[in-house]
Amino acid sequence: MSQLAGRKVIVTGGAGFIGSHLCEALLDVGAEVICLDDLSAGKRGNVAHLEGKSNRPNFRFVELDICDDGPAMDAAFEGVDTVFHNAASKKNICLINPHRDLEVNAGGALNLLKMSMKHGVRKFVQASTGSVYGEPQIFPTTEAHPFEPVSYYGVSKLAGERYVDVFHKLYGLDTTILRYFHVYGPRQESNEFGGVVSIFLRRITQGENPIVFGHGEQVRSFTWVKDLVEANLRAATDPQATGRAYNAASGIRVTINELAKGMLEILDPAGKLEVEHGEPLIGDIMEFDVSNAAIREDLGIEFEADFWGTLKTALADVDAFLGKAEPTGVAA
């Protein structure tokens, strides 16, 4: 990680849930960080504690759309060594505006790759998703699984991956793709476009029943946000990661029913609330059994295995988890 000291880096989506944690970690190892976010999903409050010379002098926030290819983007890329591309149009949004979803997840990635080549960027780390596989047919699912996305989001993120591959193979750009799975942790968005853990948390703390869409036996591989941060840092510095794509997943298997019931046990011990069921979501994948063997072997990452213990500790500060309290910069 010391290799990142002194590097000038861009974190797209840096004011978002995962991006803000990544900005913190990069500053901790001595990088100069440009947090690039258009605030369509990110929150300035997620990084407010990093701004100002009295706090983190090597941090700068730039409000900018990743599809912008004008002078403002050129200025942001001046002298940049490494790009951590975490900005995205989220899965829940793709049904509302699939054209914007494609523009951001595919066109935005292409724009950033072009800027990276133009400005001599040395390393490009792309955040992708397990949704590129579609409904898995091979278990455990490795990186060799066929790509058969079943959602607009999966298609657009796969297109982004393909652009990354092209720039690596045609132009020699040092790239790594990290496929995220069901990330949880403090500052996760809790509105209807957020993650299921935060959505359940918001409803339960407001005295409302958690709503499970469909039968609830969908299996998820919940992954602690700090593990994804470590995966990004290692991908940026380990030569074994060059040109590779990795499943960045814990390997934990928890059903949505188990999650809802478990969170009620933690947050509603009196039993006033109960699990409700709603209509199934379009494109919702039922089964995840993800192999993380490749990233563990190549990059030496050990993922958090105690899902319930970690979750219970994190949920002890509800305001911090929901992003209502100002972040301290200290790992939860």
Steps between C-alpha positions, in 0.01 A plus 500: 500500500796732553536513122198731494671765712547815296290378207238736365180300462142555389211322672186532288185472705723607788217659699300179486482211744798294384687792343513703821655208690752458219591871515568467873722196457699661218563809709609278788774344284622838377334540159384831358129446440262665256143404587298532179121482539197667342300448823214328315535220754798595713481740794739785571454417867670164448830678435449830684735382776777461241475851355699801608872535561455455873357153437653327196717735291544234230126477433304691235133469405400558137131504408491352150307247289722214381353544152644853478785506248568873517766721658383431855573130461836573340587719798397228746722245323810720495788303655280205608677165544211269594123495444259311725176503301212444743236735358199318357135516418355259754310184424165630632524811280551314173131412464400864536746635244688228309651751257661694784611170651683415176641852469654490848611140539630448146553849359639635826754219522604560139543872565718437805712248313557748217595767753735254668685435175508871416655591834737207544318328786696195613228289668120471453291300749143441384218424744260255337234261627403138526194593294711455184458122544122511508326211673797275589502153348833378640566472873713624653510781246854582387623778271476252209120487523325603173360853481121491472369812678126514562469873580578827325748564781683173436519576128633854548757394760617219273541754220716706738711191570546438128627853446750444783619178334541675164715777648717241672545281194527768231681776685676322787319690776553323833145408605324286760128426526341429839151348497316610816236293678243631750716746688395615847638748751469855635370773263315255278210673323170413669247635249332278242819505290722383785617166635264257668678515838456878524146491364400247766681705765320820405157335503555318829631809680196692371270236646411350161511136395786400271365407157645195324432489128393156379535186709815621676712192439731699272856431614749787532875518567517802730843665493638742759588840350847510655588178317410662169719797586791264563429323170525834318829594665655161431375496141668837444838384629540128433637417153313169505176698464596647161239418236301285741137496611415379849195406701527730802260313726504356849363160406244532780155360413198666663141501375295820499256335742788421737625857472160653577434268795852543636481878485164493678657293777779758537293817467150396613553255788148572629360347181272788405581471130489216250621418150269603215518362147453700181498425128824357354742747341564480126846357428556394861754217517407213728825320579853615575778259594807703413857377483756752628791256463674701226514832684600333825783310332629785284453797731503335843166636618315330785137606499298562814322171574304600813209667326265515797767612746621776268147608417395513865801716587439732206129534579579616852536851354194531279562864406852424378381199302232705329739788435316739729797557728819665379761232423803490725730332251550216746424150374175367639 
